[in-house]
Amino acid sequence: MTTLTTPMPTLALTTGDRALLALSRALARAVDTRMQARAMRVSRDHARRAARDDGRSPLAEAEFTLRVR
């Protein structure tokens, strides 16, 4: 029997298909979270470097970092 003549009920998602979809979504969320965290880390590092280059105090650097976010 070919896929074109396969009865419709067999085209429904199986338990394995659902598990793979759930795993795929979980991995996509994890990757997205890591990418966002990396972007924030780069932003904080840039702000910290800029603050140090300007000769700011650690307190002023912290305030600046909070404003940048």
Secondary structure, DSSP 8 states (H G I E B T S, - for coil): --GGG--GGGGS--HHHHHHHHHHHHHHHHHHHHHHHHHHHHHHHHHHHHHHHTT--HHHHHHHHHHH-
